[in-house]
Structures are given as structure tokens and as C-alpha cells.
Amino acid sequence: ACWCCRRKHESLSYSYFKHKQHSVIISMQLFESNRRIMMARRHNSRSQSSSKDGTNNDGHHFLESPSSQRKSPNNSSLARRAMVIRKDMNSIQKIKCVLGLVMIVVVMSLLNNIGGRQHHVLSERYDANDNNSAAETELLQALYDLPLPTTQKELVDLNDELAGLEPKFILQWAHHTLLAGNHNYLRSRETNGWNSHPLVQVTSFGPTGLVILDQLSKYNLLDTVPVITMDTLHLFKESYVFYDTVQSHYNSTLHLTTTKPVHIAHPPELDGDSVFKGFISSKVEFQDVYSPTLWKTDPRYYTKVTKIDPLQQKLEEWQTIMWITGRRRSQGGEREKLDVLEFDSFPPDEDNRRVRSQEDNNDNPFHSSKGRWKLNPLVYWSYDQVWNYIKANEVPYNLLYDLGFTSIGDEMTTTLPKKSHVGDAIYERSGRFVDLNRTECGLHSHLQKIKALKKHHEEAGEEWTVPELTCEKCIDLNEDTFLETVENNNLRDDSLLLLEFYSPFCGSCQEFAPVLNRLADYQIPNTVVARFDITEQNIPKYINQELFQVESTPTLYLVGHSPSFYAEMYSGKHEFDAILQWLTKKRNSR
């Protein structure tokens, strides 16, 4: 048992680091106590043996009066000499003991310093944290023995252990596993000065993310866990102001990194391959590089260039092993079955830039070269629990929440939650991603998937087949016949051309195929239906201009020549009645 707190500890190092200021004194007390016990036992043993022959330890009869012994100069001199000798021996033994203890302390300090100065600070932070009671400390010590899983069963068992814990214990377990208890990482970082961060928080500063941020700060973890937020360049003005509010509230302990959208180009000469050309710093530049409506016409690709790619680049740069999210089951949808810990595997078609050593265990499905861990410490919290914590702990939050917003993202896709979903699990996020056409396939993201799929078939030695979307009364155009048809060489001057840009691999195009067939069969007066497959063809320019802007499929254009040439994009719903009404209106107006 520890002499300082009277509690049992599992290891000597734990006792030393927690009570290092008492270690020398405690050891001296222990030595002195043991020495006195041994001397008492030795004296008692001698007394018992001498009592058999009626003499004391000096060889004299113990029945002799004490006064006669005190009068004997020889007895007095011998006693004094023996006492001096014993004191000298005791002093020598004490000196040897003290020197030995000093050597032990020095050796332990040196061993501790091998892990670097940060190791010492992190160990002391965990073991001497005043915010943890004795019972919580024992729980943490038990949690620290739980490593990251290497099998699916271990992951299930670990999630069972973490499911009933408060977020603070989950965060401290992750921090200890990846930082405080990771001696190899600490030694390497101290020696090589790596710009690596195994554990980071990724947040858009929503309510759940703010609770996690406050917990990291409260338990002295924030100074070693950097925070990443993604600036899409399309946020609310209040969100940008809140960045400064958060930084000011947590002062120097918050290390905030803000990512910017990436500039990805697709030169024709690279046959669909993309080129990274840097980061975009302003909204105007973003619209020039892509388009003002990319968020609407190709929401998946918009998310890729504004959030996914910038985040993945930063995580790769920092060699991140685990990132903390604010997702919760109570948010509904795909999040209803989330666990505390999950493994996010890299896509099979993604070139993994992480360096693999010869010692990598390919049998481990959760190896860092195969993906990253996601930690959801508040996964079982409700919306009310989150806000109760924010109010009780006076955590700063975005003022837009006071206006009725429940989830905040980009300005053009965020609105107040729908009242029709009050009480539903999806109510909290029902105001997100509004006005997005989910019936389209984003052009860039779609072509990348096709390229990856084609590469997979080629590597597997499988035949590459293209799905067939039949339309008997449609004119199928290619790069050679496109301009001829668009320029109306084969059509009457008063005819209209309903032109579809599509891909047979696009699920939305497959769903729209019956509608296009019906439009062609309807035989709209003086209207011809044609289509152009953009999967492996480039849209020809019209008079050296990129007249047809296609950001998603299917995309419809109405081409006419009366009174002059024009090409107008359809922006309504991909439904038969809606398209027919639009065509009728355009014909009558011409």
C-alpha cells in the first residue's frame, strides 16, 4: 500500500510518479522501521538464550544488582564502546542506504527521461489529475490496459466496454493510448521532431463538437490534441466570427487549424486523371475554378473538394491514427447505428501515401496503413443532454442557434428545421442540405468512380461491359455527329432539339431512361429527342466556345434556331409532366 495515500497501486512506477515528492522520505521511514524491528527481534533472541544460564548479554549474572554493575568501570567502558561501535555501524548502514536510494531515484529518473520530457508531463498529467476522484483514477488505470483492437471481435468487445462510460473517460483512454502511453511515438517525436498528431478533433463547432472541445480542455488534453475545422468558403458570417470567439475562450491551449478547398483540375490530355493545383482562399476564386452552382449540381463533388480532400490531406500530413467526431445516434439517419469506436478504411482505389514498414502486419484489418479510427465519445447522448451541458458549463456557441437553427453548415444549404419533423430523430438535421437535387450524378465524382471501376475490371482480367439504356426513338450522338446535329443541318429551322447528356453507369440516368423514352414516344410537335454519352467522350465546342456546361447527369438542354440559335438548360424536376410543361411553354414563347 502507498504510504502517502494509503491505497494500493499496481506498479512501482505509478506510485513513484504520483508521489515522487515523498519517495525518498517514505523509503527512509520504511528502512528505519524495518531496522528497529530486526534489532528488537535480535535482542529478544539473545535475552531468551542467556536466560537459560542465568547470565545477561555481557556474561554477568542478571541477578546481580544494577547498582553493583554501575559501579564497575569495566562494564561501563565496554558498554560505551559497544554503543559507539553500534552507532558507527548504524551510521554507515544509513549512509549506504541513502546512497542506494539516491541511485535508485537517479536510475528511475533516467529511465523516465528516455521517453522524453513530454512523456514525463503526460504521465504526471494523468496520474495526478485533481479532477479525478480515487474511484475514477482506478477506472482510468483499468481503461489504460485496453489497447486498440486488432480483430473484429476485439472491436466489438471494446465498444461494449466503452458504451457505458462518460465521454471524459473515453477521451482520456484515447489520449493515453495514442499519446501518454505510446512510448515509441514519444521517443520518435522527441528525437526526430515529427510534425505528427496521432489524435485530433475534427469539428464544425456544432453543439456536440463544442462539448467535446470543452471536455478536452477541462481534463488538460487540449494542448496536445489539435483541432481541425473545414472552411468551405460558403459559411455564415456568424460562423466566421465564432472562430475568434472559440480561440479567445480557450486561449493558448487551443491549436486550431482551418482547411481550405482544394483546386483540382482535369486536363483532357490526362484522360480523366486529376491534378492537384493548390488551395483556394476566397469564394470568388472558388466560383471561377468550379462554378457558382457546384454545390447544387454536383453536391458530392462539392463536398469532396471543400471537406473530404482538404481533411484527408491534413490527416495524412499529421500521420493521424484517430480523429474525434461529434456524431450521435440521436441525429437519426445513417447515424442511428453508430458505435463509440469505428474504423474508417481507405477506399480500395485510393493511392495510399502512408509509408509501410517491413514489420507491418497485413493480417491486422485495422492497421494504420489501411485506414483511420473514428471516435464518437458522445454517440449515446441526446440533443437535450448536449445543450444542458453547454448551458451548465457556460460553453460559448454560435449565436445562430438562438435564432432557431439546430444544425449549421453552408449558408446556401442551411435553413431552420422543418416543423413536420418535430419529435423525429431527423429533426435536428432536417434544415441541412436543402435545395440539393439528389436525382443527379455529379460529373466529376461519377467519372472518377467509372475510372476506378474500369481499372478494377482490367486488373482482375474481367471484361469491361457498358450498361445499355435503350431509347428507340432517340438520336444517339457522338463526337463526330454532335455539331452537325446541333447546328441543325439535318433538322427544320423551326424544330427544337431536346438534348440529354448522360452516362449509362449513372444510377440517376438509369432511373430517368423511362422518362426520356416516354418523351420521345410522345411525339411532341417539331421536337427531336437526342442524347450524348459523356462517359468516355468530350463534349465538342460550338464555335470555339464551351456552350454546353454539364456538371451532373442527366442534364437536359433545349436547342433551337428561331429566331436565332440558342441553347437553354433545364433546371426543373426530372419528371415527365414537368419537362413536357417546360417544353410547351418554351415553344409557345418562341
Protein Blocks (a to p, Z undefined) as FASTA:
>chain_A
ZZklopacfbfklmmmmmmmmmmmmmmmmmmmmmmmmmmmmmmmmmmmmmmnopafkopa
fkbcfklmmmpmklmmmmmmmmmmmmmmmmmmmmmmmmmmmmmmmmmmmmmmmnojklmm
mmmmmmmcfkbcfklmmmmmmmmmpccdfbfklmmmmmmmmmmpcfklmmmmmmmmmmmm
mmklmmmmmmnopacdfbacddehiaklmmmmmmmmmnopmmmmccddddehlacfklmm
mmmmmmmmnmmmlccdddddddddddfklnopacdebjcfbfklmmmmmomklmmmmmml
mmmmmmmmmmmmmmmmnopabdcdfbdfklgpjllmccfbdcddddfkbccfbdcdfkbc
fklmkbfkloccdddfklmpcfklmmmmmmmnopacdfklmnopabdcdfklgccddfkl
goiaklmmmmgoihiafkbccfklmmmmmmmmmmmmmmnopacdddddddfkbccddfkl
mmmmmnommbcfkbccddddddfklmklmmmmmmmmmmmmnopghiacddddfklpccdd
eehiafbacfbdcddddddfbfbdcddddfbdcdfklmmmmmmmmmmmZZ
